[in-house]
């Protein structure tokens, strides 16, 4: 878990997808998209999990303008096109404003 998320409010883009059987460069593209997102103004952090074809990626952004800029980034547009054409059977994207957050982290005895 990331501990240096800024104080709320900020935004989360929750991308839930169901993969097809086609791989053809998917892992490389997913890694490239994460690398590219980290260079975008307003990007804060991302968490991602995938199991049995179902994937959930949550990316955190300073504001909605940053999310819109990411959506329109040229390489990301190409990844979106390829995703619709071959990698995803379905997907859903939810944009959420994070009003508050809290958590727990166990202390490990040394």
Secondary structure, 3 states (H helix, E strand, C coil): CCCCCCCCCEEEEEEEEEECCCCCCHHHHHHHHHHHHCCCCCEEEEEEEEECCEEEEEEEECCHHHHHHHHCCHHHHHHHHHHHHHHEEEEEEEEEEECCCCCCCCCCCC
